[in-house]
Amino acid sequence: MEWIKRLNNAINYIEEHLNEEVDYNQIAAVACCSTYLFQRMFA
């Protein structure tokens, strides 16, 4: 269930930075995955 923790970390990051431009590379780094994989999680 490590991927759930990573996904929650990414969601928390997004919520903390709602007033800023979304940087998929940074969010993917928080989630410990590639940008491509991160984007596929929400497809």
ABEGO torsion letter per residue (X at the ends): XAAAAAAAAAAAAAAAAAABBBBAAAAAAAAGBBAAAAAAAAX
